[in-house]
Amino acid sequence: MQTSFRLLGERRFLPLFITQFLGAFNDNLFRMAMVVLVTYTILKDPAQEAGFSALAGALFILPYFLFSAISGQLADARDKAKLIRIIKTAEIVIMVAGSIGLIFHSIPLLLLALFAMGVHSTFFGPIKYAILPQHLEKSQVLGGTGLVEAGTYVAILLGTIAGGLLAPQWAALAALGVAIAGRISGHFVPAAPPEAKNVGVRLDYNLFRASWHLVRETMHIPRLFMAIVAISFFWAIGALLAAQFPPLVKNALGADQSVATLFMAIFSIGVAIGSVAINRLLKQQVSARYAPASVIVMGIFVLDFWWNILGWKVQPGGLINWRDFLEVGRGAHMLMDLLGIAIFGGMFVVPLYAFLTTTVAQSETAKTVAANNIVNAGFMVFATSMLGVLTHFGVSIENTLLFVAASCLVSAWIGWKLHKLCDAA
C-alpha cells in the first residue's frame, strides 16, 4: 500500500487524481445542494419528494446510457489529456447554469444542469480508468484504481457535507470555483496519446448503433461479461441507496438535512476505507476472490439497516438534527450499518474495475469501460425507475431496502462465477 501512496507524489498520477477528486466533489456538492433545496424548501409532499429523488437519479444516469459509446471511442482515439481539458472547460459552463438554478430555486434549470453534469461524467469516466494502465505499471493499476476510488469517495464525503450545509447561494459560488480549479489541475495531466492502431479511426456518432455494437463486442467475452454485470449490480444498489437517503431520512426517521448529509458522509467514508483495504488484502494482485463474501456481508448490513428503521419511532415536535438522532440508540446503530454497507461495497467493486482495465489491450480499454458504463446505466436507470414505481404504488421507502438486500445475493453469485473464471485464466 505504501507503494500505491507513492503515486500521489508523481506527475503521471497526481494531476489526474486531483482532477477526478475535484470533479467528484463538485458533482456531489451540486447534487446534494439541489436535493436539500428541493426536498426541504420547495416540495412539501413525501410522494413528490421521493419521486423527485428518483427522477434526479435517473437524469444523472441517463447520459451514461446514451453517450458512453461515443465517449469510449473518443477516449481510445484521441489524446486523453486533451479531452480532459475540454471536458473540464465544459464543466465551468454547466456550473454557471447550475448556480443560477440554485440561487433562483428553478427546478427545471437544476435538472438541466444535473443532466449536463451526467454528460460531463459520461465523457470523463472512460478516460480516468483507461489512462491508468497507460501511465502506470501493471502491478500498480490495482493500487492506482484503489486510490482513485478512495479519493473519489472522500470527495463525495466533502462535497456531500458542503452541499448539505451551505446556503444555496454559497453552494452555487463554491460549485463554480471548484469547476475552475478542476480545469486548472486538468492542464497538468501528462499526454496520453492513442495507441497507433486507433489513430485516424472514424467514430460512429449514431448513439444507438454505436452503443449496441460496443456492448455486443464486449459482452460476448465471458470474463468481461461477468465483471460488467457484477459492477452493474453494485451501481444499481448504490443508485437505490443514494435516491432513498433524503426522503427516507425526512419521512421514515423524522430527521432534517443534517442527518441526510451524515448518512451520505458515512457511506462515502466507508467506500473509501473498503477501496484501500482490498488492495492491501489482495497485495496488489487483481483478483475477485473476495467479491462474493464482501457483497454477502454488505447485504447483511442492509438487512440490519432495514430492521433498525422499522423499529424507529419518529420523535414528536418536528424534524430532529444529527445530534438528537445520535442520542437515540438506533441512530448510532444505523450509522454502523451504513459504514458496513459501504466498506464491503468498496471491497467488492474496486478489484472488478482493475480487472476490467487490465484484461483487455490498452487500445480497447476506454471502449471496454464505456461498454461497462452503458450496462451500469441500464441497471441504474431501471433500479431508480423501479424505486419511483414502488413508492408511487404505496411501498414505503424503507421497505424498498429489501430489494437492495436481494440484489446483494445475486451480486454474490456473479462475483463467485467471475472468481472461478479469473482463476481459470
Secondary structure, DSSP 4 states (H G I P E B T S, - for coil): -HHHHHGGGSTTTHHHHHHHHHHHHHHHHHHHHHHHHIIIII---HHHHHHHHHHHHHHHHHHHHHHHHHHHHHHHHS-HHHHHHHHHHHHHHHHHHHHHHHHHT-HHHHHHHHHHHHHHHHHHHHHHHHHHHHHS-HHHHHHHHHHHHHHHHHHHHHHHHHHHHS-HHHHHHHHHHHHHHHHHHHTTSPP-PPPGGGTTPPP---HHHHHHHHHHHHHTSHHHHHHHHHHHHHHHHHHHHHHHHHHIIIIIS-B-HHHHHHHHHHHHHHHHHHHHHHHHHHTT----TTHHHHHHHHHHHHHHHHHHHHT--PPSSS-B-HHHHHHSHHHHHHHHHHHHHHHHHHHHHHHHHHHHHHHS-GGGHHHHHHHHHHHHHHHHHHHHHHHHHHHHTT--TTTTHHHHHHHHHHHHHHHHHHHHHHHH-
